[in-house]
Structure formats: C-alpha cells, structure tokens
Amino acid sequence: MNPVEKGYKKVNGIHLYYEIYGSGKPLVLIHGGGSSFLFDFKEVIARLEGKFQLIGIDLQNHGRSEHRDIPETFE
C-alpha cells in the first residue's frame, strides 16, 4: 500500500493532507469525526486500490491537516 501521490493542498486558508492510491474511477474517502482517513480506510485502500483511484483527505484539525483556532462544523 504505497500512495502514487501525497502532500498538502491549500484549501480555505489551511493545508489539507491527502494521499492518492491506485488508478481508475475516483473514489473520495472522507473519514468520520475524531479520526483520519488512514485510520478509517486502511483496509478499504488495501482491497480497492487495484480497482479505483482512491483519494484520502484528512479534514481540518484531523490527522496531518492543519489546525485552526475556529469552531469545527461539518457544513
């Protein structure tokens, strides 16, 4: 399980961490609250990276993404 691409993208003033696995039709992996995409989807990535392009994103204040001193919402 090695990403074909990984890094940070600046979105709405913060750097969000992402990793891309596999190729094919894109499938975005968005983790639950209090987690990170690798924690929630490690097994999914291992099983599906040969069938899809999997794009994992750590939401703000989670995983490797930056933290901001503002309230978090899912809106």
DSSP file (Angstrom, degrees, kcal/mol; ACC not computed):
  #  RESIDUE AA STRUCTURE BP1 BP2  ACC     N-H-->O    O-->H-N    N-H-->O    O-->H-N    TCO  KAPPA ALPHA  PHI   PSI    X-CA   Y-CA   Z-CA
    1    1 A M              0   0    0      0, 0.0    45,-0.1     0, 0.0    44,-0.0   0.000 360.0 360.0 360.0  89.8    0.0    0.0    0.0
    2    2 A N        -     0   0    0      0, 0.0    20,-0.3     0, 0.0     2,-0.0  -0.984 360.0-121.9-122.3 127.6    2.0    2.9   -1.3
    3    3 A P        -     0   0    0      0, 0.0    18,-0.3     0, 0.0     3,-0.1  -0.369   5.1-147.8 -66.3 145.0    0.4    6.2   -2.4
    4    4 A V  S    S+     0   0    0     16,-2.6     2,-0.3     1,-0.3    17,-0.2   0.672  87.9   9.7 -81.3 -19.0    1.0    7.3   -6.0
    5    5 A E  E     +A   20   0A   0     15,-1.3    15,-3.0     2,-0.0     2,-0.3  -0.974  69.4 165.8-155.6 146.0    0.8   10.9   -4.8
    6    6 A K  E     +A   19   0A   0     -2,-0.3     2,-0.3    13,-0.2    13,-0.2  -0.981  22.2  94.3-156.9 158.3    0.7   12.6   -1.4
    7    7 A G  E     -A   18   0A   0     11,-2.1    11,-2.5    -2,-0.3     2,-0.4  -0.997  62.4 -54.7 157.9-155.3    1.1   16.0    0.0
    8    8 A Y  E     -A   17   0A   0     -2,-0.3     2,-0.4     9,-0.2     9,-0.2  -0.953  31.0-165.9-126.1 142.1   -0.8   19.1    1.1
    9    9 A K  E     -A   16   0A   0      7,-2.1     7,-2.8    -2,-0.4     2,-0.6  -0.992  26.9-122.8-124.1 135.8   -3.2   21.4   -0.8
   10   10 A K  E     +A   15   0A   0     -2,-0.4     2,-0.4     5,-0.2     5,-0.2  -0.695  39.2 170.6 -80.7 119.7   -4.1   24.8    0.5
   11   11 A V  E >   -A   14   0A   0      3,-3.0     3,-1.8    -2,-0.6    -2,-0.0  -0.993  64.9 -15.9-134.1 123.3   -7.9   24.9    0.9
   12   12 A N  T 3  S-     0   0    0     -2,-0.4    -1,-0.1     1,-0.3     3,-0.1   0.852 130.1 -48.6  51.0  39.6   -9.8   27.8    2.6
   13   13 A G  T 3  S+     0   0    0      1,-0.2     2,-0.3     0, 0.0    -1,-0.3   0.447 122.0  85.8  87.0   0.2   -6.7   29.1    4.2
   14   14 A I  E <  S-A   11   0A   0     -3,-1.8    -3,-3.0    -5,-0.1     2,-0.7  -0.909  78.1-111.9-129.7 161.2   -5.3   25.8    5.6
   15   15 A H  E     -A   10   0A   0     -2,-0.3    51,-2.2    -5,-0.2     2,-0.4  -0.832  31.3-160.9 -93.8 114.1   -3.1   23.0    4.3
   16   16 A L  E     -A    9   0A   0     -7,-2.8    -7,-2.1    -2,-0.7     2,-0.3  -0.803  13.6-132.3 -94.9 134.8   -5.1   19.8    4.0
   17   17 A Y  E     +A    8   0A   0     41,-0.5    41,-2.4    -2,-0.4     2,-0.3  -0.654  31.6 172.5 -85.5 140.8   -3.2   16.5    3.8
   18   18 A Y  E     -AB   7  57A   0    -11,-2.5   -11,-2.1    -2,-0.3     2,-0.3  -0.970  18.9-164.4-143.1 159.0   -4.1   14.0    1.1
   19   19 A E  E     -AB   6  56A   0     37,-1.9    37,-2.9    -2,-0.3     2,-0.4  -0.988   9.6-152.7-140.3 145.0   -2.9   10.7   -0.4
   20   20 A I  E     -AB   5  55A   0    -15,-3.0   -16,-2.6    -2,-0.3   -15,-1.3  -0.976  12.8-173.9-121.5 132.5   -3.9    9.1   -3.7
   21   21 A Y  E     - B   0  54A   0     33,-2.6    33,-2.7    -2,-0.4    -2,-0.0  -0.937  46.3 -13.8-123.3 145.4   -3.8    5.3   -4.3
   22   22 A G  S    S-     0   0    0     -2,-0.3     2,-0.3   -20,-0.3    31,-0.2  -0.033  72.4 -96.9  68.6-166.4   -4.4    3.3   -7.4
   23   23 A S        +     0   0    0     26,-0.7     2,-0.3    29,-0.4    31,-0.0  -0.949  67.9  63.7-149.0 165.8   -6.0    4.4  -10.7
   24   24 A G  S    S+     0   0    0     -2,-0.3    28,-0.2    28,-0.2     3,-0.1  -0.856  92.3   8.7 118.0-154.7   -9.4    4.3  -12.4
   25   25 A K  S    S-     0   0    0     26,-0.5    28,-1.8    -2,-0.3     2,-0.1  -0.440  86.0-112.2 -63.8 128.9  -12.7    5.9  -11.4
   26   26 A P  E     -c   53   0A   0      0, 0.0     2,-0.4     0, 0.0    28,-0.2  -0.371  32.5-175.3 -70.6 141.5  -12.1    8.3   -8.5
   27   27 A L  E     -c   54   0A   0     26,-2.8    28,-2.4    -2,-0.1     2,-0.4  -0.964  15.6-146.2-135.1 115.8  -13.5    7.5   -5.0
   28   28 A V  E     -c   55   0A   0     -2,-0.4     2,-0.7    26,-0.2    28,-0.2  -0.707   7.3-150.6 -88.5 130.5  -13.0   10.1   -2.3
   29   29 A L  E     -c   56   0A   0     26,-3.2    28,-1.5    -2,-0.4     2,-0.6  -0.894  14.9-177.3-104.1 112.1  -12.5    8.7    1.2
   30   30 A I  E     -c   57   0A   0     -2,-0.7    28,-0.1    26,-0.1    26,-0.1  -0.947  17.3-142.8-114.5 117.4  -13.8   11.1    3.9
   31   31 A H        -     0   0    0     26,-0.6     6,-0.1    -2,-0.6     3,-0.1  -0.165  18.3-102.2 -76.1 168.3  -13.3    9.9    7.5
   32   32 A G    >   -     0   0    0      4,-0.2     3,-1.1     1,-0.2    -1,-0.1  -0.235  54.5 -66.5 -80.0 174.8  -15.6   10.3   10.5
   33   33 A G  T 3  S+     0   0    0      1,-0.2    -1,-0.2    -2,-0.1     3,-0.1  -0.359 118.8  17.9 -64.6 140.7  -15.2   12.9   13.3
   34   34 A G  T 3  S+     0   0    0      1,-0.3    -1,-0.2    -3,-0.1     2,-0.2   0.695 114.6  79.6  75.3  20.0  -12.2   12.5   15.5
   35   35 A S    <   -     0   0    0     -3,-1.1    28,-0.3    -4,-0.0     2,-0.3  -0.518  69.6-121.3-134.8-161.7  -10.3   10.2   13.1
   36   36 A S     >  -     0   0    0     -2,-0.2     4,-2.2    26,-0.1     5,-0.2  -0.951  31.4-108.2-146.1 162.6   -8.2   10.3    9.9
   37   37 A F  H  > S+     0   0    0     -2,-0.3     4,-2.6     1,-0.2     5,-0.1   0.887 117.5  51.0 -65.7 -36.5   -8.6    8.7    6.5
   38   38 A L  H  > S+     0   0    0      2,-0.2     4,-1.2     1,-0.2    -1,-0.2   0.892 110.4  49.7 -67.3 -36.9   -5.8    6.1    7.0
   39   39 A F  H  4 S+     0   0    0      1,-0.2    -2,-0.2     2,-0.2     4,-0.2   0.937 120.2  35.9 -64.0 -45.6   -7.3    5.1   10.4
   40   40 A D  H  < S+     0   0    0     -4,-2.2    -2,-0.2     1,-0.2    -1,-0.2   0.808 129.7  29.5 -77.9 -30.0  -10.8    4.6    9.0
   41   41 A F  H  X S+     0   0    0     -4,-2.6     4,-2.9    -5,-0.2     5,-0.2   0.228  75.4 113.5-122.7  14.5   -9.9    3.3    5.5
   42   42 A K  H  X S+     0   0    0     -4,-1.2     4,-2.0     1,-0.2    -1,-0.1   0.918  88.7  42.1 -54.9 -46.8   -6.6    1.3    5.7
   43   43 A E  H  > S+     0   0    0      2,-0.2     4,-1.8    -4,-0.2    -1,-0.2   0.879 113.3  53.0 -68.8 -38.1   -8.4   -2.0    4.9
   44   44 A V  H  > S+     0   0    0      2,-0.2     4,-2.4     1,-0.2     5,-0.2   0.920 108.9  50.1 -62.0 -44.2  -10.6   -0.4    2.2
   45   45 A I  H  X S+     0   0    0     -4,-2.9     4,-2.0     1,-0.2    -2,-0.2   0.933 109.2  51.3 -60.6 -46.3   -7.5    1.0    0.5
   46   46 A A  H  < S+     0   0    0     -4,-2.0    -1,-0.2    -5,-0.2    -2,-0.2   0.862 116.8  40.3 -59.3 -36.8   -5.7   -2.3    0.5
   47   47 A R  H  < S+     0   0    0     -4,-1.8    -1,-0.2     1,-0.1    -2,-0.2   0.792 125.2  32.1 -83.7 -29.2   -8.8   -4.0   -1.0
   48   48 A L  H >X S+     0   0    0     -4,-2.4     3,-2.2    -5,-0.2     4,-1.9   0.509  84.5  94.8-112.1  -4.8   -9.8   -1.4   -3.6
   49   49 A E  T 3< S+     0   0    0     -4,-2.0   -26,-0.7     1,-0.3    -1,-0.1   0.741  86.8  56.0 -65.1 -19.4   -6.6    0.3   -4.8
   50   50 A G  T 34 S+     0   0    0     -4,-0.2    -1,-0.3    -5,-0.2    -2,-0.1   0.537 115.8  36.8 -83.1  -6.7   -6.4   -2.0   -7.8
   51   51 A K  T <4 S+     0   0    0     -3,-2.2   -26,-0.5     1,-0.2     2,-0.3   0.632 120.5  25.4-117.5 -22.5  -10.0   -1.1   -8.9
   52   52 A F  S  < S-     0   0    0     -4,-1.9     2,-0.8   -28,-0.2   -29,-0.4  -0.891  74.3-109.1-137.9 163.7  -10.3    2.6   -8.2
   53   53 A Q  E     - c   0  26A   0    -28,-1.8   -26,-2.8    -2,-0.3     2,-0.5  -0.911  43.7-156.5 -91.4 110.2   -8.3    5.8   -7.8
   54   54 A L  E     -Bc  21  27A   0    -33,-2.7   -33,-2.6    -2,-0.8     2,-0.6  -0.802   9.8-166.6 -97.4 125.1   -8.7    6.3   -4.0
   55   55 A I  E     -Bc  20  28A   0    -28,-2.4   -26,-3.2    -2,-0.5     2,-0.4  -0.933   5.1-168.0-115.8 109.3   -8.3    9.9   -2.7
   56   56 A G  E     -Bc  19  29A   0    -37,-2.9   -37,-1.9    -2,-0.6     2,-0.4  -0.834   4.2-173.3-101.4 133.8   -8.0   10.1    1.1
   57   57 A I  E     -Bc  18  30A   0    -28,-1.5     2,-0.7    -2,-0.4   -26,-0.6  -0.988  20.0-142.8-128.7 131.0   -8.2   13.5    2.8
   58   58 A D        -     0   0    0    -41,-2.4   -41,-0.5    -2,-0.4     3,-0.1  -0.848  29.9-133.4 -88.1 118.8   -7.6   14.4    6.4
   59   59 A L    >   -     0   0    0     -2,-0.7     3,-1.6     1,-0.2     6,-0.3  -0.172  42.0 -66.2 -65.8 165.1  -10.2   17.1    7.3
   60   60 A Q  T 3  S+     0   0    0      1,-0.3     7,-0.2     4,-0.1    -1,-0.2  -0.203 124.1  15.0 -55.1 143.1   -9.1   20.2    9.2
   61   61 A N  T 3  S+     0   0    0      5,-2.3     2,-0.3     1,-0.2    -1,-0.3   0.665 111.8  99.1  64.8  19.3   -7.9   19.5   12.8
   62   62 A H  S X  S-     0   0    0     -3,-1.6     3,-2.2     4,-0.3    -1,-0.2  -0.958  85.7 -26.6-132.4 151.2   -7.5   15.8   12.0
   63   63 A G  T 3  S-     0   0    0    -28,-0.3   -27,-0.1    -2,-0.3    -2,-0.0  -0.183 124.7 -19.7  52.2-126.2   -4.6   13.6   11.0
   64   64 A R  T 3  S+     0   0    0    -47,-0.1    -1,-0.3     2,-0.0     2,-0.1   0.373 107.2 111.1 -98.0   2.5   -1.9   15.5    9.3
   65   65 A S  S <  S-     0   0    0     -3,-2.2   -49,-0.2    -6,-0.3    -6,-0.1  -0.412  75.5 -92.1 -78.1 156.4   -4.0   18.5    8.2
   66   66 A E        -     0   0    0    -51,-2.2    -5,-2.3    -2,-0.1     2,-0.4  -0.169  33.7-128.3 -66.4 158.0   -3.5   22.0    9.8
   67   67 A H        -     0   0    0     -7,-0.2     2,-0.4    -6,-0.1   -52,-0.1  -0.832  18.9-163.9-105.3 144.9   -5.4   23.2   12.8
   68   68 A R        -     0   0    0     -2,-0.4     2,-1.5     2,-0.2   -54,-0.0  -0.950  28.2-122.5-126.2 150.5   -7.2   26.5   13.0
   69   69 A D  S    S+     0   0    0     -2,-0.4    -2,-0.0     2,-0.0     0, 0.0  -0.407  80.1  97.9 -89.0  59.4   -8.5   28.3   16.1
   70   70 A I  S    S-     0   0    0     -2,-1.5    -2,-0.2     0, 0.0     2,-0.0  -0.953  84.6 -84.6-138.8 157.8  -12.1   28.4   14.9
   71   71 A P        -     0   0    0      0, 0.0     2,-0.4     0, 0.0    -2,-0.0  -0.344  44.3-128.0 -62.2 143.9  -15.1   26.2   15.7
   72   72 A E        +     0   0    0    -11,-0.0     2,-0.3     2,-0.0   -11,-0.0  -0.755  33.4 167.3 -93.3 140.0  -15.4   23.0   13.6
   73   73 A T        -     0   0    0     -2,-0.4     0, 0.0     1,-0.0     0, 0.0  -0.935  40.6-131.6-140.3 165.7  -18.6   22.1   11.7
   74   74 A F              0   0    0     -2,-0.3    -2,-0.0     1,-0.2    -1,-0.0   0.256 360.0 360.0 -99.5  10.3  -19.5   19.6    9.1
   75   75 A E              0   0    0      0, 0.0    -1,-0.2     0, 0.0    -3,-0.0   0.464 360.0 360.0 -78.4 360.0  -21.3   22.2    7.0
